[in-house]
Amino acid sequence: MFQVTRNINKCLSTTTLKYSSTMPRASEIDTEKDDFKPLNLRQVKGHQFVKRPMRKMEVLTPRTEQMPVDQDWGSVWPGPRSFQPNTVPLPVRQGYVKKGAAVPHKYGNAELMKIPNFLHLTPPVIKRQCEALKKFCTPWPKALDTDEKCQEHFPIEVATSSYCHSSPSIRDPLSRIVTVNIKLSSLKLDKHAKDKFLRLVGERYDENTDIVTITTDRCPTRKQNYDYAMYLVTALYHESWIVEEWEKLKSEADMEYYDWNKSKSKTSIEEMFGKKSNEVPHIEQYSNALNNLMNDGENEYNIAKYGDAVRKLLQLPQLSEISK
Amino acid sequence: MTLSLTKNVICALKIQPVIHRFLYTTPQLLKSQAGRYRKTAKGDLPLTYEMANPPHMIAHRKTWNSWNTSNIDGGLRSSEIAVEDMFVRKFMTGTWHALFVSEIIIKRQHNIIRIAGIIRRSISARKMYFLIGYTEELLSFWLQCPVKLELQTVKDKKDVIFKYV
């Protein structure tokens, strides 16, 4: 093997000599090096690989060091962005360390990049944005200066929800739900209509606040649900004004509360005394006591009152007088 | 012939029901190992801040790497977002090969996806600009959302090391 390489070297050297005769420059080089470099198949000592030095990348100084003190921060950081230590001229630090150790600084700190920051919403920027939005705003109507007036002129309150998700779709099935609040006193209803309205509405009426709440979610879009809610309100109102034929057949047993003026008790008293009920002495006390007893239920107080009223009506001695 | 044979086999199986009781009396090894790094003999294993804090320290000492609304009450697309995030992480580590020295942070706001992280300055700025454009273009095409890359560079790997164990 070695011999072969030697032979090759010899051959090569002879050829170079030939060339050297024609090219004086090459001969000069040859004289400097004496010979060609041997073909070094194995890594043998003496053969040195000159490593090319890595080209150094120029890194600019951080932007924070070139910033003037009175710069406009809103144009440096115009929108929401992850934290960038070379742009933010604040000596912030974040991280949990053992007691006494230094908290990690802002350079190469991933924790600072994770958390949302509000560097784009500094007070002067908010002020500027509000100023820019002002031209799109209209003044509040002067006539509606109190809440009572607002409720009077706008008795229907419509509530819907919009949802912001971090997803490519802006749709949310929950945004279809529409809630309509109406104050019952704002509707023009007589005694019968109100009674019927409340029966139709059922649990949707709140006695304490006098508000009827209608929630619609059966249609796929908000617009459809709103239209349906408005239809329901209209239908309820007109339906409650209708008096059906069979409603006249309402008897004492169908009444939702006991009314003495329409009761059989009144007619029997008129029969007993042989005159109109309002002419009978102590009749008011009696009717009230009976109303309370029937509507509030039997309790000791109501029964005692009823007893007293009956004794007075029939001019019987009171219990306290008998015990004496 | 074969049918009758199989019938017989089935009958035999029916006659002899096999009763096994898989009851283990060994106590469970309730050891949490994921995301934790053991001490080395030489104490020369470099850890970043993220690695130095185990998973149960999330929301105490460190934050989540994915920020989105899919896992809150009533959130939508939770599975899709989880898969997409995993895909983005794989794509980023592959495209920016051996350049990331931190975890890849994916923040979503409405339909914008912002990918943040810390990379080494081992490639030229020109290549980096190309990779930024390439990543943003491809990811926004696949995910059908605007994608923004917000990178921070450090000189060396050692700049992000928090401690050695």
Interface residues (C-beta under 8 A of the other chain):
Chain A: M57 V59 P80 R81 S82 Q84 P85 N86 G95 Y96 P104 Y107 G108 N109 A110 E111 M113 K114 I115 P116 C164 H165 S166 S167 P168 S169 I170 D172 L174
Chain B: T48 Y49 E50 N53 M57 H60 R61 K62 T63 W64 N65 W67 N68 T69 S70 G74 G75 L76 R77 E80 I81 V101 S102 E103 I105 K107 R108 Q109 H110 N111 R114 A116 G117 I118 R121 S124 A125 L143 Q144 C145 E150 Q152 V154 K155 D159 V160 F162
